[in-house]
Amino acid sequence: MEKLNKSKLFKGFYYAMIIYIVCAVLFFVVGDRQLKYKENIKELLNNEEAVGGVTDKVIFDQKITSDDDIVSGVQLLVATYSRKNDGNFIVSLLDSDSKKELASSKVSVKEFQDNATYKVLFDKDVTGLKDRQVIVRITADTKVETKAATIYLNKTMATEKASKNGKEMDGTLCISLINEKPIFFGQHYFLFALLGGLLIALYGFNVIRKFKAGKDSLVTMFVGTYIKYKFLIKQLVSRDFKTKYKRSVLGFFWSFLNPLFTMAIQYIVFSTIFRANIDNFPVYLLTGSILFTFFTESVGVGLTSIINNSSLITKVYMPKYIYPVSKVLSTAINLLISFAPLLLAVLVTGEKITKAYLLLPFVVICLLVFCLGMSFMLSAFMVFFRDTQFLWGIVSLLWMYATPLFYPESIIPSHFAFVLKVNPMYYFIKFARIVIMDGISPEPIQYVMCMLCSAVSLIIGMIVFKKSQDRFVLYL
């Protein structure tokens, strides 16, 4: 049986440092602007009236005051009249006093969704605009009005009235500036990355020093146990995965089919019957469903892992946490397979695959750690209180409806917004959706929330499990 030694420990920290450096560089490259700047977009006014097809014969001007120093684009509330349109919108930013063009962008109206918001990003940022008034000018190169998209006007809350071909209109265009605020962490990213690397190196040297002196640390205990029992862990994971599909005709192929069938049914119900107005609803739905299904399944099998292995636990000594770990890892195999239909949905719906996809392992690992923590805690509860599995069924159902899986988070009333803030699954799913659907890196706060939820779950789960594991044999 393999044992931990100084050479393996040193090699482990060496590889850990290499992985850390690679990840730090990867986050910087993939994170791009989202790492350095935070978007600040005012809520759009309610749409009350369409202005008519935007063609090359009309020019709309709207004066807006910038809240921040940087403006990177404009958000529009657009409509397509539920038809296929041609041409491009031309959106410009002008100085209110000199009428000088500060930035401009051309976007195809074919990208517009009916009655939806659309972000028009300029080729370059415009700076020095804090508390300054600018003009947003919108026109198009479409010549036929029946092939033109439109924007909306709000008359009720009109503050600064818009103009059409120089003539004042009776309302304000439903548009807003995309302001950006610098993020301190992103602006000093490499300093923080260097500090993190130094902390890992110092901790590694301290662990090695203790190991030489014959003292154990959390790392040496964990790694040592893994090395000693890794064969058993692999066997348990393999057994659990194979048992799930034993005597099944299609076998593990169900891990591919289940997400597709679930998405198809929910898509029909929520997009047709309830008419959920969400951009690329299939991908939106499948992303949330896959992650939440993994969560409920892994915790569901994890909480029974101790009582289902009672015969082994009472006869053979081995670390008891191996059982919840093996259950969660076996379910993680299904999760990885489930990403195949998600990728298929992305390709079929025309969603772009970007470099941001390289960030998906981060959220998967965070979710895996979160599920481990939940499994540790609930498996311990299950030993002493057998009704835990039935309560978990109810809790997981409530949890599902409290998570925006098949509905947009925007429909949640403001006085219930706290439900999302205290919901860890919301952060994991939101992170994945930003990566997959927006093709960009989430803001740093999203990374922090994912890691925080995972760490809190794991710490609480390990404390509960460790304090109660010695009494398991008395109740099995």
PALO-179745 format. One record per residue: residue in one letter; x, y, z of N, C-alpha, C, O, CB in turn. Coordinates in steps of 0.2 Angstrom, whole numbers, plus 5000, padded with zeros to 4 digits. Glycine has a CB too. Layout:
BEGIN
AXYZXYZXYZXYZXYZ...
//
This chain:
BEGIN
M500449945000500050005000500450065000500950075004499550005006E500350114996500750174995500650215001500150225004500550214989K501250255003501250305008501550365006501850375001501650275014L501350415009501550485008502250495010502450475016501150535011N502750525006503350535008503550605006503250645003503850485005K504150625008504450695007504450704999504250764997505150705010S504650664995504750674988504050684985503950724981505050614985K503550644987502850654984502550714986502250754982502450594986L502650734992502450794995502750854991502350904990502550805003F503350854991503750914987503450914980503350974977504450904987K503450854977503150854970502450884969502250914964503250784967G502050864974501350894974501350964974500950994971500950864980F501750994979501751074979502051104973501851154971502051094985Y502451064970502751094964502251094958502151144955503351044962Y501851044958501351044953500751094954500451124950501050974952A500651094961500151144963500351214961499851254959500051144971M500951234962501151304960501151314952500951364950501951314962I501251264948501251264941500551274939500351314935501551204938I500051234942499351244941499051314942498751344939498951184944Y499351334948499151404950499351454945498951504944499451414957I499951454943500251504938499851494932499651544929500951494937V499651434929499351424923498551454924498351494919499251354921C498251444930497651464931497551544931497151574929497351434937A498051574935498151644935498151674929497851724927498751664940V498551654924498651684918498051664914497851714910499251644914L497751614914497151594911496551644913496151664908496951524912F496451654919495951694921496051764919495551804917495951694929F496651784918496851854916496651864909496351914906497551874917V496851814905496751814897495951804896495751844892497151754894V495651764899494951744898494551804901493951824898494751674900G494751824907494351874911494251944907493751974907494651894917D494751964903494752014899494452074902494652094908494352004893R493952114899493752174902493352164909493352204913493252214897Q492952104909492552094915492952084921492752094927492152034914L493652074921494052074926494252144929494352154935494652034925K494252194924494452254926493952304927494052354931494952284921Y493352294924492852344924492152314926492052254924492752384918K491752354929491052324931490552374927490552434928490952334939E490152334924489652374920489152404925488952374930489252324915N488952464923488352504927487852524922488052574918488752564931I487352494922486752514917486152524920485852494924486652454912K485852584919485252604922484652564919484752544913485152684921E484152554923483652514921483252554915483152614916483152504927L483052514910482752554905482052574907481652534911482752504899L481752624904481052644904480652594901480852564896480952714902N480052594904479552544901479352564894479252624892478852544905N479252514890479152534883478352544882477952504884479252474878E478152604879477452624878477252624871476652614869477352684882E477752644867477552654860478152654856478752674857477252734859A478052614850478652604845478652664841478152694840478552544841V479252684839479452744835479352734828479352784824480052774837G479152674826479152654819479752624816480352634820478952714815G479752594810480352574808480952624807480852674804480252534801V481552604809482152644809482452634802482752574801482652634815T482452684798482752674791483252734790483452764795482252684786D483552734784484052784783483752854782484152904781484452764777K483152854783482752924782482652954788482453014789482152914778V482752924794482652954801483252954805483652904805482052914804I483353004809483853004814483553024821483253074821484453054812F483652984826483452994832483953014837484552984837483052924835D483853064841484353094845484053094852483453114853484653164843Q484453074857484253074864484853094869485353064869484053004866K484653144872485153174877485153134884484653124886485053244879I485753114886485853074892486453094896486953114893485852994890T486353094903486953114907487253054909486953004912486653154913S487953054908488352994910488452994918488653044921488952994906D488352934921488452934928489152914930489352934936487952874931D489552884925490252874927490652894921490452924916490252794927D491352884923491852914919491852884912492052914907492552914922I491752814912491852774906491152754903490752734906492252714907V491152764896490552744892490752694887491152714883490152804889S490552634887490752584883490252564877490452524872490952514886G489652584878489152574873488452594875488352634880489052494872V487952574872487252594873486752534873486852484869486952644868Q486352524878485852474878485152494876484952554878485752444886L484952464871484252484868483752434869483852374871484352484860L483152454869482552414870482252414862481952464860481952434875V482352354859482152344852481552304851481352264855482752324848A481252304845480752264843480852244835481152284831480052294844T480652184833480752164826480052164823480052144817481052094826Y479552174826478852164823478752094821478352074817478752204817S479152044825479051974824479151954817478851914814478351944826R479651984813479851974806480551974806480951994810479452014802K480751944800481451954798481652024795481352034790481651894793N482052054798482252124795482952124792483352074794482252174801D483152174788483752184785484152244787483752294790483752174778G484752244786485152314787485452314794485452264798484652364787N485652374796486052384802485852444805485652494802486852394800F485852444812485752504816486452534817486952504817485452484823I486452604816487052644817486952684823486552734823487252684811V487352664828487252704835487852744836488452714836487152654841S487752804837488352854839488252884845487752894848488452904833L488852904848488852944854489153014852489753014850489252914860L488853074854489053134852489153184858488753174863488553164847D489553224858489653274863489053324862488853344857490353314862S488753334868488153374868488253444866487753474863487853374875D488853474867488953544866489253554858488953594854489453574870S489753514857490053524850489753484845489953494839490853514851K489353434847489053384842489553344839489453314834488653424837K490153344841490753304839490553224840490453214846491453324841E490753184836490653114837491153084841491753094839490553074830L490953054846491453024851491552954850492152924851491253034858A491052914848491152844846490552824842490052854842491152804853S490652764839490052744834490152664834490652634834490052774827S489552634832489552564831488952544826488452574826489452524838K489052494822488552474818488452394819488852354820488852474810V487752384820487552314822487052294818486552334815487352314830S487052224816486552204812485852194815485852164821486752134809V485352214812484652204815484452124816483952114819484152244812K484752084812484652014812484751984819484551934820485051974806E485252014823485351994829484852014835484851984840486052024831F484352054833483852074838483352024839483151984835483552144835Q483152024845482551984847481952024848482052084850482751944854D481352004847480752044848480652064855480652024859480152014845N480552134856480452154863480952134868480752114873479752134865A481552144866482152124870482652184870482652224866482452064868T483052184875483652224876484252204872484352144870483852234883Y484552254869485152234865485752284867485652344867485052234857K486352254868486952294870487352314863487552274860487352264875V487352374862487852404857488452424860488452474863487452454852L489052394858489652414861490052444856490052434850490052344863F490352504858490752544854491452514853491652464857490852614857D491752534847492452504846492952524851493452494852492652524839K492852584854493252604859492852634865492352664864493852654856D493152634871492852664876492952744876493452774873493152644883V492452774878492452854879492552864886492152854890491852884876T493052904888493152924895493052994896492953034892493952904897G493053014903493053084905492353104904492253164903493453124901L491853064905491153084904490753084910490153094910490753034899K491053084916490653084922490253144923490553204923491053074928D489553134924489153194925489053244919488853294919489353234931R489353214913489253254907488653234903488553174903489953254903Q488353274899487853264895488053244888488453284885487253314895V487853194885488053164879487353154875486853154877488453104879I487453144868486853134864486953064861487553044858486853184858V486453024861486452954858486052964852485452984852486152904863R486452954846486052954839485952884836486452844836486553004835I485352874834485252814831484852824824484452854824484752774836T485152784820484952784813485052714810485252674814485252844808A484852704804484952634801485152644793485052704790484352594802D485352594790485552594783484952554779485052544773486152564781T484452534783483852504779483452554775483352604778483452464785K483252534769482952584765482152574765481752614764483152584758V481952514767481252494766481052484774481252444778481152424762E480452524775480252524782479952454784479952434790479752574783T479652414779479352354781479952304783479752244785478952324775K480552314782481152274783481552304789482152284790481552264777A481252354792481652384798481452374805480852354806481552464797A481852364809481752354816481552424819481652474816482352324820T481352424826481152484829481452484836481652434839480452494829I481352544839481552554846480952584849480452604846482152604847Y480952594856480352614859480452684863480952714864480152564865L479852714864479752784867479352774873478852734873479452834862N479552814878479152814885478952884885479352934886479552794891K478252894886477952964887477852984894477853034896477352964883T477752934898477452944905478052974909477953014913477252874908M478652944909479252964913479753004909480353004910479552904916A479553034904479953074900480253134904479953174906479553104894T480953134904481353184907481653234902481453284901481853154912E482153204898482453234892482153204886482253154884483253224893K481753244883481353224877481853214871482353244870480853274875A481653154867482053144861481853184855481353224855481953064860S482253174850482053214844482153164838482553114838482553274843K481753174833481753134827481853184821481453234819481053094826N482353174817482553224812482553294814482353344811482153214806G482753304820482853374823482253404826482253454829483053424818K481653364826481053384828480853354835480953284835480453374823E480753384840480653364847480053314847479553324844480453414852M480153254850479653204851479253204858479553244862479953134850D478753174859478353174865478553124869478153084871477653174863G479153114871479353064875480153054875480553084872479052994873T480353004879481052984880481152914877480852864878481352984887L481752904873481852844870482052794876482352814881482452844865C481852734875482052674880482752654879482852594876481552624880I483252694880483952674880484252694886484052734890484252714873S484852664887485352684893486052674891486252634886485152644899L486452714894487152714893487452654896487252634902487552774895I487952624893488352564897488952594900489452604897488552504892N488852614906489452644910489852584913489652534914489252694915E490552604914490952554917491352584923491652644922491452524912K491452544928491852574934492452524935492352464934491352574940P493052554936493652514937493552464943493252494948494252554937I493752404943493752364948494452354951494952344948493552294946F494552374958495152374961495552314960496152314958495152394968F495252254961495552194960495852184953496452164953495052134962G495452194948495652184942496152234939496652214936495052194937Q496152294942496652344940497352324943497852344941496452414943H497352284949497952264952498052184952498252154957498052294959Y497752154947497652084947498352044948498352004952497452064940F498852064944499452024945499852034952500151994954499952054940L499652094955499952104962499552054967499852014971499752174965F498952044966498551994970498751924968498851884973497752004969A498851914962499051844959499751824962499851764965499051834952L500151874963500851864965500851844973501151804976501351924964L500351884976500251874983499951804985500251774990499851934986G499551784981499251724982499751664981499751614984498651704977G500151674976500651624974501151624980501451564982501051644968L501351674983501851674989501551644995501851604998502051754991L500851654996500551625001500551545001500651505005499851645002I500351524994500451454993501151424994501151364997500151434986A501651454992502351434993502451435000502851385002502751484989L502351485004502451485011502151425015502451395019502351555014Y501451415013501151365016501451295014501451255019500351365014G501651295008501951225006502551215010502651155012502051224999F503051265011503651255014503451235022503851195025504051315014N502951265024502751255031502551185032502751145037502251305034V502151155027501951085028502451045027502550995031501351075022I502951055023503551005022503951005028504250955030503951035016R504051065031504451075037504151035043504450995046504551145039K503451035043503150995049503150925047503250885052502351015049F503150905041503150835039503850805040503850745043503050825031K504350845039505050825041505150815049505450765051505550875039A504750855052504750845060504350795062504250785068504650915063G503950755058503550705060502850735062502450695065503850665066K502650795061502050825062501550825056501750835051502150895065D500950805058500450805052500150875052500050915056499950755054S499850885046499450945044498850925040498750865039499851005040L498450975039497750955036497950925029497650875027497351015035V498450955025498650935019498850865019498750825015499050985015T499350855023499650785023499250735025499250675023500250785028M498750745030498250695032497750685026497650625025497850725038F497550735022497150725017497450685011497250635008496850795014V498050715009498450685004498650605005498650565001499050725002G498850605012499050535014498550485014498550425012499350535021T497950505016497350465016497150445009496950385007496750495019Y497150495004497050484997497450434994497250384991497050544993I498150444995498650394992498550324995498550274991499350414994K498350325001498250255005497650215002497650155001498250265012Y497150255001496450224999496250244992495650234991495950245004K496650264988496450284981496150234977495750234973497050324977F496450174978496150114974495450094976495050084972496650054976L495350104983494650094986494150144983493650124981494650084993I494450204983493950264981493750244973493250254971494350324981K494250224969494150214962493650154961493250164957494850204958Q493750104965493250054965492550064967492050044964493549994970L492450114972491850134974491450174969490850164968491850164981V491850224966491650264961491350224955490850234952492150314959S491850174953491650134947491050094949490550084945492250084946R490950064955490450024957489750064957489250044954490549994964D489750124960489150164960488950184953488350184951489350224964F489450204948489250224942488950164938488450174934489850254938K489250104938489050044935488350024937487949994934489549994935T488250024944487650004947487050044945486550014944487750004955K487150104944486650144942486250124935485650134934486850224941Y486750104931486450084924486450004923486449984917486850114919K486549974928486549894928485849874925485349894926486649864935R485949824920485349794916484949844912484449834910484949754921S485249904911484949954907485149944900485749934898485050024909V484649944895484849934888485349984885485749974882484149934884L485150054887485550104884486150124889486650164887485150164883G486150094895486750114899486850184901486350224902487350084896F487450204901487650274903487450324898487450384899488350274904F487150294892486950344887486350384889486150434887486750304880W486050354895485450394898485750464901485350504901485150354903S486350464903486650524905486650584900486650644901487350514908F486650554894486550604888485850624886485650674885486950574882L485450564887484750574884484250614890483850654888484450514883N484450604896483950634901483950704901483450734901484250614908P484550744900484550814900484150834894483750884894485250844900L484250804888483850824882483150814883482750864881484150784876F482850754885482150744886481850794891481350824890482050674889T482250814897482050854902481950924899481450964900482450864908M482450944895482451014892481851014887481551074886483151024888A481750964883481250964878480550974881480151014879481250904874I480450944886479750944890479751014893479151044892479750894895Q480251034896480151104900480151154895479851214896480751114904Y480451144889480451204884479751204881479551264880480951184878I479451154880478751154877478251184882477851234880478551084876V478351174888477951194894478051274895477551314895478051154900F478651294896478751354898478851404892478751464893479451364902S479051384886479151434881478451434876478351484873479651414876T478051384877477451384873476851404877476451444875477351314869I476751364882476151374886476251434891475751474891476051314891F476751444894476851504898477251554895477251614898477251484905R477551544889477851594885478351634889478351694890477351644882A478851594891479451624894479851664889480151634884479851574898N479951724890480251774885481051774887481251824890479951844885I481451724886482151724887482551714881482351664877482251664893D483051744880483451734874483751664875484051644880484051794874N483751634869484051564868483851524874484251494878484751564868F483151514875482851474881483151404881483251384887482151474880P483251364876483451304877484151294880484251254885483551264870V484651344878485251344882485251364889485551334893485751384878Y484851414890484651444897484451394901484651384907484151504896L483951354899483551304903484051244904484151214910482951274899L484451224899484851164899485451174904485651134908485051144893T485751234904486251254908486051244915486451214919486551324907G485451274917485251274924485051204926485251184932484651324925S484751164922484451104923485051054925484951014929484051074918I485551054921486151004921486451014928486550964932486651014916L486651074930486951094936486551074942486751044947487151164936F485851094942485451084947485251004948485250984954484751124947T485250974943485150894943485750864946485650824950485050874936F486350884944486950854948486950874955487050824959487550884945F486750934957486650954964486250904968486350874973486451024965T485550894965485050854969485250784969485150754974484450864966E485550754964485750684963486350674968486350624971485850664956S486850714967487450694971487350704979487550664983488050744969V486950754981486750764988486250704990486350684996486450834989G485850684985485350634987485650564988485450534993484850634981V486150554984486450484985487050494991487150444994486850464979G487250554991487750564997487550555004487850535008488150634996L486850585005486650575011486450505014486450495020485950625012T486450465009486250395011486950345011486950285012485750355007S487450385009488150345008488350305015488650255014488650395006I488250335020488450305027488050245028488250185030488450355032I487350255028486950195031486950145025486750085027486250225032N487050155019487050105014487650065014487650005011486950135007N488150085017488750055018488950035025489450025027489350095015S488350025029488450005036488849945037489149935042487750005039S488749895033489049825034489749835033490149795037488749775028L490049875029490749885028491049925034491549915037490949925021I490649975036490850025041490949985048491450005051490450085042T490449945049490549905056491049845056491149825061489849875057K491249825050491749775050492449795048492949765050491449725045V492549845043493149855041493349935043492849975042493249845033Y493949945045494050015046494350045040494850025037494650025052M494050105039494350155034494050215035493450225038494150125026P494350275033494050335034493350345031493150325025494450395030K492850365035492150355033491950415028491450405025491750365040Y492350465028492150515023492250495016492050525011492550575024I492550435015492650405008492050395005491950394999493150345008Y491550375009490950355006490550405003490250404997490450315011P490450465006490150525003490550544997490250564992490050575008V491150544998491550574992491450524986491450554980492350574994S491450464987491450414981490750424978490650424971491450344983K490250434981489550454979489550514974489250514969489050454984V489850564977489750634973490250624967490050654962490050684978L490750594968491250584962490850544956490950554950491850554964S490550494958490250444953489650484950489550474944489950384957T489350534953488750574950489150624946488850644941488350604956A489750644948490050694944490250674937490250714932490750714947I490250604936490450574929489750584925489850604919490550494930N489150584928488550594924488550674922488350684917487950584928L488750714927488850784925489250794919489050834914489050824931L489850764919490250784913489950754906490050784901490950744914I489650694907489250674901488750714899488550724893489050604902S488350744904487850794902488050854899487550884896487450804909F488650874899488850934895488850924888488850964884489550954898A488850854886488850844878488150864875488150904870488850764877P487550854878486950884875486950954876486650994872486350854879L487250984881487251054882487651084876487451134873487551074888L488251054874488651084869488251074862488251114858489251044868L487851024862487451004856486951064855486851094849487150944856A486651084861486151134860486451204859486151244855485751144867V487051214861487351274859487551284852487451334849488051274863L487751224849487851224842487251234838487251264833488251164840V486751194840486151194836485751264836485551294831485651144838T485851304842485451364842485951424840485751484840485351374850G486551404838486951454835487351504840487651554838486551504830E487351474846487751514851488451504850488651454848487551484858K488851554851489551554849489951524855489851534861489851624848I490451484853490851454858491451494858491851504854491051374856T491651524864492151574865492651544870492651494873491851634868K493151584871493751564875493451564883493851534887494351614875A492951594884492651594891492451524893492451514899492051644891Y492351484888492151414890492751384895492651334898492051374884L493351404894493851384898493751394906494151364910494551414896L493251434907493151444914492651394917492551394923492851514915L492351354913491851314916492051264921491751244926491551274910P492751234920492951194925492951224932492851194937493651174924F493051294932493051324939492351314942492351304948493251404938V491851334939491151324942490951254944490651244948490651364938V491251204939491051134941491451114947491151074951491351094935I492051134948492451114954492151144960492051114965493151134953C491951214960491551244965490951204967490751194973491451314964L490551194962489951154963490051084966489651064971489551144957L490551054964490750984967490950994974490750954978491350954963V491351044976491551054983490951064987490851044993492051104983F490451104984489851124988489451064989489151054995489451174984C489351024984488950954985489350914990488950874994488950924978L489950914990490350874995490150895002490050855007491150874994G490250955003490050985010489350965012489250945018490151065010M488850975007488150955009488050885010487750865015487750975003S488450845007488450765008488750745014488450705018488750735002F489250785016489550765023489050785028488950745033490250805024M488750835028488350865033487650815033487450795039488150935032L487350805028486750775028486850695029486350665032486350785021S487350665027487550595028487550585035487350535038488150575024A487850635039487950625046487250635049487050595054488450685049F486850685047486150685050485750625049485350605053485850745047M485850595043485450535041485550475046485150435047485650515034V486150465048486350415053485850415059485650365062487050415055F485850475062485450485068484750505067484350495071485750545072F484550525061483850545060483650525053483850565048483750625060R483350465052483250435046482750475041482650455035483050365047D482350515044481850555040482250615036481950645032481350595045T482850615037483250665033483150665025483050715022484050665034Q483150595023483050585016482350615013482350635007483150515014F481850605017481250625015481150705015480850735011480650595019L481450735021481550805021481950835015481750885013481850825028W482450805013482850825008482450825001482550874997483450785007G482050785000481550784994481150844994481050874989481150714994I480850865000480450925000480950984999480751034995480050925007V481450985003481951045003482151054995482251114993482451035007S482351004992482651004985482151034980482351064976482950944983L481551014982480951034977480851114978480851144973480350994979L480851134984480751204986481351244983481351294980480751214993W481951214984482551244981482551254974482851304971483151204983M482251204970482251204963481851264961482051304956481951144960Y481251274964480851334962481051394964480851454962480151324965A481551394969481851464971482451484967482751534968482051454979T482551434963483151454958482951464951482551424949483651394958P483151514948482951534941483151484936483651494932483151604939L482851424936483051374931482651384924482951384919482851304934F481951394925481551394919481151464918480751474914481051344919Y481351514923481051574923481651624923482151614927480551584928P481551684921482051744922482051764929481551774932481951794917E482651784931482651814938482351884939482151904944483451814940S482251914933481951974933481251974935480952034937481952014926I480851924935480151914937480051914944479551914947479851864934I480651904948480551894955480451964958480852014957481251864958P479951974962479852044965480452064970480752024972479152044970S480552134970481052154974481052134981481652124984481052234973H480552124984480452104991480652034992480752014998479852124994F480751994987480951924987481651914984481851864983480451884984A481951974983482651964980483151934984483651904982482852034978F483051934991483451904995483551834994484051794996483251925003V483051804991483051724990483551704986483951654987482351704987L483751754981484251734976484951744980485451714979484251784970K484951794984485651814987485851764992486451754993485551884991V485351724995485551675000485551604996485551555000485151675006N485451604990485451534986486051524983486251554978484851544981P486451474985487151464982487051434975487451454971487451404986M486551394974486451374967486351424962486551424956485851324967Y486051484964485951534959486651564957486751584951485551594963Y487151564961487751594959488151544954488451564950488251604965F488151484956488451434951488151434944488451434939488351364954I487451434944487051434938487151494934487251494928486351414939K487151554938487251614934487951624931488051644926487151674939F488451594935489151594932489151554926489451584921489651564938A488851494926488951454920488551484914488751484908488651384921R487951524915487551554910487951614907487951624901486851574913I488251654911488651704908489251684904489351714898488951744914V489551624906490051604902489851574895490051584890490451544906I489251534896489051494890488651544885488651544879488551444892M488151584888487751624884487951694882487851714876487051634888D488351724887488651784885489351784882489551834879488651834891G489651724883490351714880490851754883491351774880490351734873I490751784890491251824893491351794900491051754902490951894893S491851824903492051804910491551844915491451904914492751814912P491251804920490851844925491351894929491951894928490551794930E491051944932491351994936491751954942491451904944490952044938P492251984945492651954950492151934956492251884960493152004953I491651974958491251954963490851884962490751854967490652014964Q490751864956490451804955490951744957490751694959490251794947Y491551754955492051704957492051704965492151644968492751724955V492051754968492151764975491551724978491551684983492151834978M490951734976490351704978490351634977490151594982489651734975C490551604972490551534970491051504975490951444978490751524963M491651534976492151504981491951504988492051464992492851534980L491551564990491351564997490751514998490851485004491051644998C490351504994489751454995490151384996489851345000489251454989S490551374991490951304992491251294998491251245001491351294986A491651345000492051345006491651335012491851295017492551405007V491151375013490651375019490351305019490351275025490151435018S490151285014489751215014490251165016490151115020489551195007L490851165013491351105014491551115022491651065025491951115010I491751175024491951185031491451155036491551115041492151255033I490851175035490251155040490151085039490051045044489651195038G490151055033490050985032490550945035490450895038490050975025M491250965035491750925038491750925045491850885049492450955035I491550985048491550995055490950945058491050915063491351065057V490350955055489850905057490050835057489850795061489150925053F490250815051490450745050491050725054490950665057490750735042K491550765056492050745060491850735067492050685070492650795060K491450775069491150775076490750715078490650695083490850835078S490350695073489850635074490050575071489750525073489250655070Q490650565067490850505064490950445069490850385067491350515059D491250465075491450405079490850375082490850325085491850435085R490250405082489650375085489250345080488650315081489250435088F489450345073489050315068488850235069488350215068489450315061V489450205072489350125073488750115078488550055078489950095075L488650155082488150145087487450155085486950125088488250195093Y487350185079486650195076486550155069486050155067486550265075L487050125067487050085061486750015062486649975057487650085057
//
